Amino acid sequence: GGVDVGLLGRGYSDTVSYGLAVRNLGGKIAESNIPILLDGGLAFKLLRKHAATFAFDVEHEFVDLAENTTSVRVGAEYLIANVFAIRGGARATRDRRSWFGGFGVTVAGLQVDYALKLSDDTTHSLGDGNTHFISLSYNY
């Protein structure tokens, strides 16, 4: 378990959003502590009816690793008719770069999302390949 604390807000005419979160406070699994994360980000909605969203955020993981644990993430989403979304993004640290792409479909509150994470470009090889993510959610 652990506790997450965050703040979300909106700026000028709902086209700018911002957030800050501290995650995993006091978190443990068995006898091991879970690293605390500090996240901050901005999102900008553009075009008619906010069909395009661009986001930028920074995350720092408080853990003692040889690999850099501060990452910068950028992403974009284009929404078509409030039904179909196309997404892409990247995450980078000094040691690792990751690329993502995907889409989502929402019909009558039911949402299906798919994303592909290409294998990382890294100086600390983990031998990982491409990773697929699929989620299903319902909003009422």
C-alpha positions in Angstrom: 0.0 0.0 0.0 0.9 3.6 -0.1 -0.7 7.1 -0.4 -0.8 9.4 -3.5 -1.4 13.1 -3.1 -2.0 15.4 -6.1 -3.3 18.7 -7.4 -5.0 19.3 -10.7 -6.0 22.6 -12.2 -7.1 24.4 -15.3 -5.8 27.6 -16.8 -7.0 30.1 -19.4 -10.5 29.1 -20.8 -9.9 25.4 -20.1 -7.3 25.1 -22.8 -4.4 24.6 -20.4 -4.4 22.0 -17.6 -1.7 21.3 -15.0 -1.0 18.8 -12.3 1.4 17.9 -9.6 1.5 14.6 -7.7 3.6 12.8 -5.1 3.0 9.0 -5.3 3.7 6.0 -3.2 4.2 7.8 0.1 4.8 5.2 2.8 4.4 2.4 0.2 5.7 -1.1 0.9 5.5 -4.5 -0.7 6.3 -7.2 1.9 9.5 -5.7 3.6 10.6 -3.6 0.6 9.9 0.1 0.3 8.3 1.4 -2.9 10.2 4.3 -4.4 8.4 7.7 -4.0 7.6 9.5 -7.3 7.2 13.2 -8.0 5.3 14.1 -11.1 4.4 17.5 -12.7 2.9 18.3 -16.1 1.1 20.5 -18.5 -1.5 19.8 -21.2 -2.6 22.1 -24.0 -5.9 21.6 -25.9 -5.9 23.1 -29.4 -8.1 23.4 -32.4 -11.9 23.5 -32.6 -13.7 21.7 -29.8 -10.3 20.8 -28.3 -9.7 18.0 -30.8 -5.9 18.1 -30.3 -4.1 17.8 -27.0 -0.4 18.2 -26.4 1.1 17.2 -23.1 4.5 17.5 -21.4 5.5 16.2 -18.0 8.5 15.4 -15.8 8.8 12.5 -13.3 11.5 11.9 -10.7 11.8 8.6 -8.9 13.5 8.8 -5.5 15.6 5.5 -5.7 19.3 4.7 -5.7 20.0 3.3 -9.2 22.8 3.6 -11.6 20.4 4.6 -14.3 19.0 8.1 -14.3 15.5 8.2 -12.7 14.3 11.6 -13.9 12.3 11.3 -17.1 10.7 13.8 -19.5 7.5 12.7 -21.4 5.8 14.3 -24.3 2.6 13.2 -26.1 -0.1 14.2 -28.4 -3.7 13.0 -29.0 -6.0 13.9 -31.9 -9.7 13.2 -31.2 -12.1 12.6 -34.2 -15.8 13.2 -33.6 -15.4 12.4 -29.8 -15.2 8.7 -30.8 -11.8 7.9 -32.2 -8.5 9.0 -30.8 -5.0 8.7 -32.3 -2.1 9.0 -29.8 1.7 9.1 -29.9 4.4 10.0 -27.4 7.9 9.6 -26.1 9.7 9.2 -22.8 13.4 10.0 -22.3 16.0 9.9 -19.6 19.7 10.5 -20.0 20.1 6.7 -20.4 16.9 5.5 -22.1 14.4 6.6 -24.8 11.0 5.0 -25.4 8.4 5.6 -28.2 4.7 4.9 -28.0 1.7 4.9 -30.4 -1.9 3.9 -30.2 -5.5 4.6 -30.5 -8.8 4.6 -28.6 -12.5 4.1 -29.5 -15.4 5.3 -27.3 -19.0 4.3 -28.0 -21.9 4.8 -25.5 -19.5 5.1 -22.5 -17.5 2.0 -23.4 -13.9 2.8 -24.3 -11.3 0.4 -25.8 -7.6 1.6 -25.9 -4.6 0.0 -27.6 -1.0 1.2 -27.3 2.3 -0.1 -28.6 5.6 0.7 -26.8 8.6 0.0 -29.1 11.6 -1.6 -27.5 13.8 1.0 -25.6 16.9 2.6 -27.0 19.1 2.3 -23.9 22.6 2.1 -22.6 21.5 -0.4 -19.9 20.0 -3.2 -22.0 17.2 -5.2 -20.5 16.6 -7.4 -23.5 13.0 -6.2 -23.8 11.0 -6.2 -27.0 7.9 -4.3 -28.1 5.1 -4.2 -25.6 1.4 -4.1 -26.3 -1.2 -2.6 -24.0 -5.0 -3.0 -24.2 -7.6 -1.6 -21.8 -11.3 -1.6 -21.5 -13.2 0.9 -19.5 -16.8 2.1 -19.0 -17.9 5.6 -18.0 -21.4 6.3 -16.8 
